[in-house]
Amino acid sequence: MTKGLFITFEGADGCGKTTQLMLLAKYLKSKGRDVIVTREPGARGLGEKIREILLNYDGEVSSQAEAFLFLADRAQHIDVIVNPAVKNGKIVLCDRHTDSTIAYQGYGRGLDIDRIKMLNNLATGDRRPDLTFVFDIDVETSMKRVGNEKDRMESAGVEFFNRVRNGYHKISELEPERVKVLDASKSIEDIHKEVVALYESLN
């Protein structure tokens, strides 16, 4: 059986990660691979309900409650979608995963990072992505790309997103073999070539 893989795409909103995920999915399908495209929060089923609360709930949400909602979504996602697919030799491409919680709720919101890592491990059963792409872009460009209609997370402000960006850089410094930071200011085509090259380096 062909080996299954779990590949995640990270970065600020507007960085182009979703575009690059879909381009890699198209490339992999052209090579005959069975590909699952998914996301966190909000994979099909229960995750869609959790995503609605996280992004659009108009009341107060504590930082801890926010983190636990992401973790609940993640546990469901790993158990129901990711693990079965990888076990069956499929390539799972996921828009956001554990590194988002560390970057946003840890570095961004100021929650204890070691505790978040422990909870991430609990939610995922210690499964880690085989490869993670972080699409790096300055905060001003990111916010301009998102536009004026922002959800609850996108409305957190410049200082918050600078902390998030720095968080992603620290994550990549700690795990350089898994986490690859790409310059998201380059052209879509050039970034796609880098993504494909890094994917091929796994084999």
C-alpha positions in Angstrom: 0.0 0.0 0.0 1.1 3.5 -0.8 2.2 5.4 2.3 -0.3 7.8 3.8 0.8 11.3 4.8 -0.6 14.2 6.9 0.5 17.6 5.7 -0.6 20.9 7.3 -0.8 24.5 6.0 -0.3 27.4 8.4 -0.1 31.1 8.5 -2.1 34.3 9.0 -5.4 34.8 7.2 -4.7 36.2 3.7 -1.3 34.5 3.4 -2.4 32.3 0.6 -2.2 28.9 2.4 -5.6 27.7 1.2 -4.6 28.5 -2.4 -1.4 26.6 -2.0 -3.2 23.7 -0.4 -5.6 23.4 -3.4 -2.7 23.6 -5.9 -0.8 20.8 -4.1 -4.0 18.7 -4.0 -4.4 19.2 -7.8 -0.7 18.2 -8.3 -1.0 15.1 -6.1 -4.2 14.0 -7.9 -2.4 14.4 -11.2 0.2 11.9 -9.9 -2.5 9.4 -9.0 -2.6 10.0 -5.3 -5.8 9.8 -3.2 -6.1 13.1 -1.5 -8.3 14.3 1.3 -8.7 18.1 1.7 -9.8 19.2 5.2 -9.5 22.1 7.7 -9.4 23.0 11.4 -11.7 24.2 12.8 -14.6 23.0 10.8 -14.1 19.6 9.2 -17.3 18.0 8.1 -19.9 17.1 10.7 -19.4 18.2 14.3 -16.5 20.4 13.4 -18.7 22.6 11.3 -20.8 23.4 14.4 -17.7 24.2 16.5 -16.3 26.5 13.7 -19.5 28.5 13.7 -19.2 29.2 17.5 -15.5 30.0 17.2 -15.7 32.5 14.4 -19.2 34.0 14.7 -20.3 33.8 18.4 -21.1 37.4 19.3 -20.7 37.1 23.1 -17.6 37.0 25.3 -15.4 33.9 24.8 -12.6 33.4 27.3 -9.2 32.5 26.0 -9.3 29.2 27.7 -12.7 28.3 26.4 -11.6 29.3 22.9 -8.6 27.0 23.2 -10.7 24.0 24.4 -13.2 24.5 21.5 -10.3 24.3 19.1 -9.0 21.2 20.9 -12.4 19.5 20.9 -12.7 20.1 17.1 -9.2 18.7 16.7 -9.8 15.5 18.6 -12.9 14.7 16.5 -11.0 15.6 13.3 -8.0 13.4 14.0 -10.1 10.4 15.1 -12.8 10.5 12.5 -11.1 11.9 9.4 -7.3 12.1 9.5 -6.2 8.8 11.1 -8.5 6.5 9.0 -7.4 8.3 5.8 -3.7 8.1 6.5 -4.0 4.4 7.6 -5.6 3.7 4.2 -2.7 5.3 2.3 -4.3 8.7 1.5 -2.6 12.1 1.7 -4.5 14.4 4.0 -4.0 18.1 3.4 -5.2 20.2 6.3 -5.8 24.0 6.5 -4.6 24.7 10.0 -3.8 22.3 12.8 -1.9 22.2 16.2 0.6 24.9 15.3 -2.3 27.4 14.9 -3.3 26.8 18.5 0.2 27.3 19.7 0.7 30.5 17.6 -2.8 32.1 18.2 -3.8 31.0 21.7 -0.2 30.6 23.0 1.9 33.4 21.6 -1.1 35.5 20.5 -3.4 35.2 23.5 -0.7 34.6 26.1 -1.8 31.1 27.3 0.8 28.7 28.7 2.5 27.2 25.6 3.8 24.0 27.3 0.2 23.4 28.5 -1.2 23.9 25.0 1.4 21.5 23.6 0.4 18.9 26.2 -3.3 19.4 25.4 -2.6 19.2 21.6 -0.9 15.9 22.2 -3.9 14.7 24.2 -6.3 15.8 21.4 -4.3 14.2 18.6 -3.2 11.0 20.4 0.4 12.3 19.8 0.0 12.3 16.0 2.1 14.9 14.4 2.0 16.2 10.8 4.6 14.7 8.4 5.2 18.1 7.0 4.0 21.6 7.8 4.1 24.7 5.6 4.0 28.1 7.2 3.3 30.9 4.7 4.9 34.0 6.2 3.6 37.5 5.4 3.8 40.9 7.2 0.7 41.7 9.2 -0.2 44.9 7.2 -0.4 42.9 3.9 -2.3 40.1 5.6 -5.0 42.5 7.0 -5.3 44.3 3.7 -5.9 41.0 1.9 -8.6 40.0 4.4 -10.5 43.2 3.9 -13.1 44.9 6.0 -15.4 42.0 6.7 -13.5 40.2 9.4 -14.7 37.3 11.6 -14.1 37.3 15.4 -10.5 35.9 15.1 -9.5 38.2 12.2 -10.6 41.3 14.3 -7.9 40.8 17.0 -5.7 43.7 16.0 -2.1 44.3 14.7 -0.2 43.6 17.9 -2.0 40.3 18.3 -1.1 39.2 14.8 2.5 40.3 15.2 2.7 38.0 18.2 1.2 35.2 16.2 3.7 35.7 13.3 6.6 35.6 15.8 5.1 32.5 17.3 5.2 30.7 13.9 8.8 31.6 13.5 9.6 30.2 17.0 7.8 27.0 16.2 9.8 26.6 13.0 13.1 27.2 14.9 12.2 24.4 17.3 11.1 21.9 14.6 13.0 22.8 11.4 12.7 19.3 9.9 8.9 19.4 10.0 8.0 23.1 9.7 9.0 24.9 6.6 8.6 28.7 6.4 7.9 30.1 2.9 7.9 33.7 1.8 4.2 34.4 1.0 5.0 37.6 -0.8 6.3 35.7 -3.8 4.2 34.8 -6.8 1.6 31.9 -6.5 3.5 29.9 -9.1 6.9 30.3 -7.3 5.5 29.3 -4.0 3.8 26.3 -5.5 7.1 25.1 -6.9 8.7 25.4 -3.5 5.8 23.5 -1.9 6.1 20.7 -4.5 9.9 20.5 -4.0 9.5 20.2 -0.2 6.8 17.5 -0.6 9.0 15.5 -3.0 11.8 15.7 -0.5 9.7 13.5 1.8 10.0 10.6 -0.6 
